Amino acid sequence: MGTYVFHSNNLKDRLADYAPRMNLDTSAMAALYQQMLDAKVIEELPRRGLIRTFISYVDMEPLLSDPLQKHFYVLLRKELPIARVFPSKKDLPGLLRDRWLRAWEQLYNIIINKIPLHWVRIAWLRAGGMKIGKGSSVWRNTEIIGIENIVIGDDSVVAWHCQLDGRVGLFIGDHVTLASYVLVIAGGHDPMSPDFSSYGYPLYIDNYAWIASRAIITNGAHIGEGAVVGAQCIVTKDLPPYAVVKGMDATIVGERPRGLNYKVGGRSLFNFLH
C-alpha cells in the first residue's frame, strides 16, 4: 500500500522550471519524471480538470539508488509545507522520534485531553511540537493526529470533541472558530487503487473562518478568510473568502461582510473547565 502527500496541481506541465535546477534539458527532465511515476515515487490523480500530483510520504531519499531521482525527490519534498515526511526503515533515529511523537499524542488523546486544566493541555501539545498562538484554546476531548504538523494562530478556538488531523499539515489562522464535533481530515484511501493507496492533503483554514458543528473538512479544502461553513457540511473543495455555505454539498448561499474585526475569546469563560 502506497502512502502519498499532495505536492501541487499539474506538476508535469511545470517540469521546465525544474530542469535548470537538475542540470537537465526538458526531454531528460520528462524522462526522469516518467521514471519516478513508474517507480511509484510520484503519483498522479485526475480531479476536476486538474492532475493532482503527489509524492511519497515515506522518505525516499535513503531508498533511491539513482542520484537524479534522489535529487528530484528531495527538491519536491522541500517544497511541502511540513518539515519532514515519514522516515524510512533505514532512518532509525527518525523512526524512534516518530514513535515517541505518536506515543506523546496518544497519551494526549487518551488521558491529557480530558483534564479540565487548559494550561496543562496546551503545554502538552506545545511540548509535542504543535504551534498554538496567543489566546487560542483547544477544548477537552478533541483528538489530535500529527501533533508536530499543526499550526494554530492567535485567538482561535477548537471546541469539544473535534478531530484535528495534521499528518500532512494543518494550518489554522487567527480568530478562527471550530465548533464542537468538527472533523478536519487530511485525506483518505483511493477506492480505485489496487493496493488501497492513501493520499493526504495539507489543509488551510484562514483568519476569521467559522466552522459550525459536525462539519467535515477534507480532501485538501482551503477555507478562505471569513468563510462560514454551516452545520453538517462536507467540504471537499476550496471556499472563497467570506462565502457562507450550507448543506451536505457545501452550496454557497451568501456572503459575509468584509472588515471583520472581533475576538473569539475562547478562553474568557469557564477557563478552568473547558
Buried (B, 14 or more C-beta within 10 A) or exposed (E): EBBBBBBBBEBEEEBEEBBEEBEBEEEBBBEBBEBBBEBEBBBBBEEEEEBBBBBBBBBBBEBBEEEBBBBBBBEBBEEBBBEBBBBBEEBEEBBEBBEEBBEBBBEBBEEBBEEEEBEEBBEBBEEBBBBBBEBBBBBBBBBBBBBBBBBBBBBBBBBBBBBBBBBBBBBBBBBBBBBBBBBBBBBEEBEEBEEEBBBBBBBBBBBBBBBBBBBBBBBBBBBBBBBBBBBBBBBBEEBBBBBBBBEEEBEEEEBBEEEEEEEBEBBEEEEEEB
